[in-house]
Amino acid sequence: MQNNRRILLIDSTASDFSTLKTILKFMDEDFDSVDVNDTAQTLVQHQQWKAVLLSANSDDFELCKQLITAAPELPFIVDQRLSDLTGLANVVAAFDSQITHSGFIQALHRCELYLRNKPNQQLRSSKDLQHTLVGHSHEMQVVRKLIEQVAPTDANVLVLGESGTGKEVVAQAIHRLSKRAKGPFVPVNCGAIPGELLESELFGHEKGAFTGAISTRKGRFELAQGGTLFLDEIGDMPLQMQVKLLRVLQERMFERVGSALQIKSNVRVIAATHRELENLVNEGKFREDLYYRLNVFPVETPALRERREDLPLLINELIRRLTEQAQDSVKLTDNAIQSLMEHKWAGNVRELSNLIERLSILYPNQLVDVAELPKKYQHIEVDTFEPEYPESVLERDALNDLFSFSEDEALEEEQASTQMVTELPLEGLNLKEYLSEVEVDLINQALSAQEGVVARAAEMLGMRRTTLVEKMRKYGLNQ
């Protein structure tokens, strides 16, 4: 392969690669050699390597497996002592101490094929992000771009935004698109756990470390080894715990409560908060050094009111998810969606999700108009939904209504200002003009009775407000 990539040698005994190093020098291949225990950070720069040769004792089997699964973008050639790892997708060959020049050339060729034929991670991540983080607005495009940029790294991320904007969804997306995707994603809400219990929750404890510690327990840092730890509402973490968290981030080591044994941390930390951390720093409620340690790469999630154009897409996606879960769903009219777009959405996407679920329970598999929305979401005049019929059909129905009155109804109508024609005059009449005159008169009466309020006049006439507005425009009536 003619490129600038190098070969990485990972071993636990200095003599394992003596033959291979001789072959590499003969082939004029550039290579670097690292110890198996100091490899994780080296593999992060996966663009540098075109092949990874891994040799270790069987005692290091689990560590080697973790290294391979954490770097799916790299092809591995493993020592025969680790042959059980050849079932992993990115282990392309195995070697032993008797490897030959031609055998090694063949193994490198397999590495080249793996790099050439592996799935396009960037394309796949873009599609995944569009499905997970719904919206075409500029604000959401910026968020998706930031996620794509930071996901392949191991940098600490601070996700900022109001409650309900999907900060955990952003953290999960970063994890899924990172080299730690096959590792665990462990969330913990720092504001939901009492301060005196938070240390044990994060770092674990030994049996007898405190009253009630009846057995040894792993903390969230241990559970997240090889993966991502999501610290939600980091702004609510007590100051004494902030000191201990800072030490872990700096030294990559921690101890369980009641133990002096240090445990190495192989965890990526993503923190989130709805609070203004800079203000908390100025108030002395949040450590400045921890703030800068966490704020390596900030990602701000926009409020829903700042991207109202995404609302129809979000509604459709939430309804689709209800359908996928075999639950009853709903369909919203254009007027209902327009009314929701006028809402302030203090609870953001979480509030919208709760509303759609509530409507699906109240009106299962039905059409929801503005009138069916809870009062707080009715931001346009409530119209009773009725289909729009062609003018010819409307005239026919109006004519049927005119000549289908009962005697009592006819008597009442005779007392109205407009006199109904009960018998067709001998000279005939222009039916269309006559019906228009009747319609204009009734509209004026309804408007007068409702003091000019179009919505109530439309209700009195049994039609939609928009239909009445169109008729008033047609006849040149003042609103």
C-alpha positions in Angstrom: 0.0 0.0 0.0 1.4 3.3 -1.1 0.3 5.8 1.6 1.5 7.6 4.6 0.0 5.2 7.1 2.2 3.2 9.5 2.0 -0.2 11.1 1.4 -0.4 14.9 3.0 -3.2 16.9 1.4 -4.0 20.3 3.1 -6.5 22.5 3.7 -7.5 26.1 7.1 -9.1 25.7 10.0 -7.4 23.8 11.1 -10.5 21.9 7.7 -11.3 20.3 8.2 -9.1 17.3 11.9 -9.7 16.6 11.3 -11.6 13.3 8.5 -9.3 12.2 10.6 -6.2 12.8 13.3 -7.6 10.6 10.7 -8.3 7.9 9.3 -4.7 8.2 12.7 -3.1 8.0 13.5 -5.3 4.9 10.2 -4.1 3.3 11.0 -0.5 4.3 7.8 -0.2 6.2 7.4 2.5 8.9 6.2 1.1 12.3 5.8 2.0 15.9 5.8 -0.3 18.9 3.9 0.1 22.2 3.2 -2.0 25.2 -0.3 -3.6 25.4 -1.1 -1.7 28.6 -0.4 1.7 27.0 -2.4 1.3 23.8 -5.8 2.8 24.2 -4.7 6.4 23.5 -2.5 5.3 20.6 -5.5 3.6 18.8 -7.5 6.8 19.0 -5.5 8.2 16.1 -6.7 5.5 13.8 -6.0 7.5 10.7 -2.3 6.9 11.3 -2.4 3.1 11.1 -2.9 0.7 8.1 -2.5 -2.4 10.2 -2.2 -3.4 13.9 -0.1 -6.4 15.0 -1.2 -7.6 18.4 0.8 -10.0 20.5 0.3 -10.7 24.2 0.1 -13.5 26.7 -3.1 -15.4 27.2 -3.5 -13.6 30.6 -4.1 -10.4 28.6 -6.9 -12.0 26.5 -9.7 -9.8 27.8 -7.6 -6.6 27.5 -6.8 -7.5 23.9 -10.4 -8.2 23.1 -11.4 -4.8 24.5 -8.7 -3.1 22.4 -9.9 -4.7 19.2 -13.6 -4.1 19.7 -12.9 -0.5 20.7 -11.3 0.2 17.2 -13.6 -1.4 14.6 -12.1 1.0 11.9 -8.7 -0.8 12.2 -7.7 -4.2 10.8 -5.8 -6.4 13.4 -3.3 -9.3 12.9 -3.1 -11.3 16.1 -0.7 -13.7 17.7 -1.7 -17.4 17.4 -2.0 -17.4 21.2 -5.0 -15.0 20.7 -6.5 -17.1 17.9 -9.9 -17.2 19.7 -10.2 -13.5 18.7 -10.2 -14.3 15.0 -13.9 -14.4 15.1 -14.1 -10.6 15.5 -14.9 -8.8 12.3 -11.7 -6.7 12.2 -9.3 -9.5 13.0 -8.1 -10.4 9.4 -5.2 -12.8 10.1 -3.1 -14.6 12.7 0.7 -15.1 12.9 3.2 -17.2 14.9 6.9 -17.0 15.5 7.6 -18.8 12.2 5.9 -16.3 10.0 7.5 -15.8 6.6 8.0 -12.8 4.4 5.3 -14.0 1.9 2.9 -14.9 4.7 3.3 -11.4 6.2 2.7 -9.8 2.7 -0.5 -11.8 2.4 -1.7 -10.6 5.9 -1.0 -7.0 5.0 -3.0 -7.4 1.8 -6.0 -8.5 3.8 -5.6 -5.4 5.9 -5.6 -3.3 2.8 -8.8 -5.0 1.6 -10.5 -4.4 5.0 -9.7 -0.7 4.9 -10.9 -0.4 1.3 -14.2 -2.3 1.8 -15.2 -1.2 5.3 -18.6 0.7 5.4 -18.5 4.4 5.0 -18.8 5.5 8.6 -19.3 9.1 7.8 -22.3 8.4 5.5 -23.8 6.0 7.9 -23.5 8.5 10.8 -25.1 11.3 8.9 -28.1 9.1 8.1 -28.3 7.9 11.8 -28.2 11.5 13.0 -31.0 12.7 10.7 -33.2 9.9 12.0 -32.3 10.4 15.7 -32.1 14.2 15.8 -35.1 15.2 13.7 -35.2 18.6 12.0 -34.0 20.5 8.9 -33.5 23.8 10.7 -30.1 25.5 10.7 -29.8 25.0 14.5 -30.1 21.2 14.2 -27.7 21.0 11.2 -25.1 22.7 13.4 -25.7 20.2 16.3 -25.4 17.2 13.9 -22.2 18.6 12.4 -20.7 19.1 15.9 -21.6 15.5 16.9 -19.9 14.2 13.7 -16.8 16.1 14.5 -16.3 15.2 18.1 -17.6 11.6 18.1 -14.4 9.9 16.7 -12.3 11.6 19.4 -12.1 10.9 23.2 -12.6 14.6 24.1 -14.8 15.5 27.0 -18.1 16.9 25.8 -20.4 19.4 27.7 -24.0 19.3 26.4 -25.9 22.5 27.2 -29.5 23.4 26.8 -32.9 23.7 28.5 -34.7 20.8 30.0 -36.4 18.6 27.5 -34.2 19.6 24.5 -32.7 16.1 24.1 -29.3 16.4 25.8 -29.2 12.7 26.6 -30.1 11.9 22.9 -27.1 14.0 21.8 -24.9 12.1 24.3 -26.2 8.7 23.0 -25.5 9.8 19.4 -21.9 10.8 20.2 -21.4 7.4 21.9 -22.9 5.4 19.0 -20.7 7.1 16.4 -17.5 6.8 18.5 -15.0 4.0 18.7 -16.5 3.1 22.0 -19.9 2.2 20.4 -19.6 -1.4 21.4 -18.9 -0.5 25.0 -21.6 0.5 27.5 -23.4 3.8 27.7 -24.0 4.5 31.4 -26.1 7.5 32.4 -26.4 9.0 35.9 -28.4 12.0 37.0 -26.2 13.9 39.5 -29.2 15.9 40.7 -31.4 12.9 41.5 -28.9 11.2 43.9 -28.3 12.7 47.4 -24.8 14.1 47.8 -23.8 11.7 50.5 -24.6 8.7 48.2 -23.2 10.1 45.0 -19.5 9.1 45.7 -20.5 5.4 46.2 -22.8 5.6 43.1 -20.0 6.9 40.9 -17.0 5.0 42.3 -18.5 2.0 44.0 -17.7 0.7 47.5 -16.2 -2.2 49.4 -18.1 -4.4 51.8 -18.3 -2.7 55.2 -17.2 0.7 53.9 -20.2 2.3 55.6 -23.4 1.3 57.4 -25.5 -0.6 54.9 -22.6 -1.6 52.6 -23.3 -5.4 53.0 -21.4 -6.3 49.8 -18.9 -5.0 47.4 -20.5 -2.9 44.6 -19.2 -1.5 41.4 -19.8 2.2 40.7 -20.8 3.8 37.4 -17.2 4.5 36.4 -16.4 0.7 36.5 -19.7 -0.2 34.8 -18.8 2.2 32.0 -15.2 0.9 31.4 -14.5 0.8 27.6 -17.6 3.0 27.0 -19.2 6.3 27.9 -20.3 7.8 31.2 -23.1 10.4 30.9 -23.2 12.8 33.8 -26.6 14.5 33.5 -27.3 17.7 35.5 -23.6 18.1 36.4 -24.5 21.6 37.7 -26.2 20.0 40.7 -23.2 18.1 41.8 -22.0 19.0 45.3 -18.6 20.8 45.6 -16.9 18.0 47.5 -17.8 15.6 44.7 -16.6 18.0 42.1 -13.1 17.8 43.6 -13.1 14.0 43.3 -14.5 14.0 39.8 -11.8 16.4 38.7 -9.1 14.1 40.0 -10.5 11.2 38.0 -10.6 13.3 34.8 -7.0 14.4 35.4 -5.4 11.2 36.6 -7.7 8.6 35.0 -7.6 6.7 38.3 -10.2 6.2 41.1 -10.8 4.1 44.2 -13.9 2.5 45.6 -15.2 3.9 48.8 -13.4 2.0 51.6 -10.5 0.8 49.4 -7.0 2.1 48.8 -6.7 0.1 45.6 -6.5 2.4 42.5 -8.5 1.4 39.4 -7.6 2.7 36.0 -10.4 4.6 34.3 -11.0 3.9 30.6 -14.1 6.0 30.3 -15.2 8.9 28.1 -17.1 11.5 30.1 -20.0 13.4 28.6 -21.7 15.9 30.9 -24.9 17.9 30.5 -26.7 20.7 32.3 -29.6 23.1 31.8 -27.9 25.6 34.2 -25.5 28.4 33.3 -22.2 27.0 34.7 -20.3 30.2 34.2 -22.7 31.9 36.5 -22.3 29.1 39.1 -18.5 29.5 38.8 -18.8 33.2 39.6 -21.1 32.4 42.5 -18.6 29.9 43.9 -21.0 27.0 43.4 -19.1 25.2 40.7 -15.3 24.7 40.4 -13.7 26.7 37.7 -11.0 24.1 37.0 -13.7 21.3 36.6 -15.7 23.6 34.3 -12.8 24.0 31.9 -11.9 20.3 32.1 -15.5 19.4 31.1 -16.0 22.2 28.6 -13.4 20.9 26.1 -16.1 20.6 23.4 -19.5 22.3 24.1 -22.6 21.3 22.2 -25.7 23.5 22.7 -29.1 21.9 22.0 -31.6 24.5 20.7 -35.0 25.2 22.4 -38.0 24.0 20.4 -39.3 27.6 20.1 -36.0 28.5 18.3 -36.7 25.9 15.6 -40.4 26.0 15.1 -40.1 24.9 11.4 -39.0 21.5 12.7 -42.3 21.0 14.6 -44.3 19.2 11.8 -41.3 16.8 11.3 -41.1 16.1 15.0 -44.8 15.4 15.2 -44.7 13.0 12.3 -41.7 11.2 13.9 -43.4 10.9 17.3 -46.5 9.5 15.7 -44.4 7.1 13.7 -42.7 5.8 16.8 -46.1 5.3 18.5 -47.2 3.2 15.5 -43.9 1.2 15.6 -44.7 0.4 19.3 -48.1 -1.0 18.2 -49.8 1.8 20.1 -52.8 3.9 18.9 -51.7 7.0 17.1 -53.4 10.2 15.9 -53.4 12.5 13.0 -53.4 16.3 13.3 -55.1 18.8 11.0 -53.1 21.6 9.5 -54.9 24.1 11.8 -53.9 22.0 14.8 -50.3 22.0 13.8 -50.4 25.7 13.1 -51.8 26.3 16.6 -49.0 24.2 18.1 -46.4 26.2 16.2 -47.7 29.3 18.1 -47.0 27.6 21.5 -43.9 28.6 23.5 -42.9 25.1 24.5 -41.3 25.7 27.8 -40.8 21.9 28.2 -39.4 21.6 24.6 -39.4 18.2 22.8 -40.3 16.3 26.0 -43.5 18.4 26.3 -44.4 17.8 22.7 -43.8 14.0 23.1 -46.0 14.0 26.2 -48.8 15.9 24.3 -48.8 13.5 21.3 -49.0 10.5 23.6 -51.8 12.1 25.6 -53.8 12.9 22.4 -53.3 9.3 21.2 -55.0 8.1 24.4 -57.8 10.6 24.2 -58.5 10.3 20.5 -57.0 6.9 19.4 -56.6 6.7 15.6 -58.7 9.8 15.1 -58.2 13.2 13.4 -57.4 16.0 15.9 -58.3 19.6 15.2 -57.7 22.7 17.2 -60.9 22.1 19.2 -59.5 18.8 20.5 -56.2 20.3 21.7 -55.9 21.2 25.4 -56.9 24.8 26.0 -53.3 25.9 26.6 -52.3 24.8 23.1 -55.3 26.6 21.3 -53.6 29.6 19.9 -55.8 30.2 16.9 -59.6 30.5 16.8 -61.3 27.1 17.3 -63.2 26.0 14.2 -65.3 22.9 13.9 -63.8 20.8 11.1 -66.0 20.3 8.1 -65.0 19.2 4.6 -64.9 21.8 1.8 -67.6 21.0 -0.8 -67.8 22.4 -4.3 -70.1 25.5 -4.7 -72.6 23.5 -6.7 -73.1 21.1 -3.9 -73.4 23.9 -1.4 -76.1 25.6 -3.5 -78.0 22.3 -3.8 -77.9 21.8 0.0 -78.9 25.3 0.6 -81.9 24.9 -1.7 -83.0 21.7 0.0 -82.7 23.5 3.4 -84.9 26.4 2.1 -87.8 24.1 1.1 -87.7 21.6 3.8 -88.8 23.7 6.7 -91.6 22.6 9.0 -94.7 24.8 9.4 -93.4 26.2 12.7 -90.0 26.9 11.1 -91.6 28.6 8.2 -93.7 30.8 10.5 -90.5 31.8 12.4 -88.7 32.6 9.2 -91.6 34.7 7.9 -91.1 36.9 10.9 -87.5 37.5 9.9 -86.5 40.5 7.9 -86.1 38.5 4.7 -89.4 37.0 3.4 -89.0 33.4 2.1 -90.5 32.6 -1.3 -92.9 29.7 -0.7 -94.3 29.5 -4.2 -92.5 30.1 -7.4 -93.8 33.3 -9.1 -95.4 33.0 -12.5 -92.7 35.2 -14.1 -90.0 33.0 -12.4 -86.9 34.1 -10.6 -83.1 34.0 -10.7 -82.5 31.2 -8.2 -78.8 32.0 -7.8 -79.4 35.6 -7.1 -82.2 34.8 -4.7 -80.1 32.3 -2.7 -77.2 34.9 -2.6 -79.6 37.5 -1.2 -80.8 35.1 1.5 -77.3 34.1 2.3 -76.1 37.7 2.6 -79.0 38.5 4.9 -78.5 35.6 7.2 -74.8 36.3 7.4 -75.5 39.9 8.4 -78.0 38.7 11.0 -75.5 36.3 12.5 -72.8 39.0 12.6 -75.1 41.5 14.2 -76.3 38.9 16.7 -72.7 38.1 17.6 -71.5 41.8 17.6 -69.3 41.2 14.6 -67.3 38.3 16.0 -66.7 36.1 12.9 -65.9 32.9 14.8 -69.1 33.0 16.8 -71.2 34.0 13.8 -69.8 31.0 11.8 -70.7 28.7 14.7 -74.2 30.1 14.7 -74.5 29.4 10.9 -73.0 25.9 11.3 -69.9 26.5 9.2 -66.2 26.9 9.6 -64.8 30.4 10.3 -62.6 30.2 7.1 -65.7 29.3 5.1 -67.6 32.3 6.4 -64.6 34.6 5.8 -64.5 33.5 2.2 -68.3 34.2 1.7 -67.9 37.6 3.3 -65.1 38.4 0.9 -67.2 37.1 -2.0 -70.1 39.3 -1.1 -68.0 42.3 -0.1 -69.2 42.3 3.5 -67.1 44.2 6.1 -65.6 42.1 8.9 
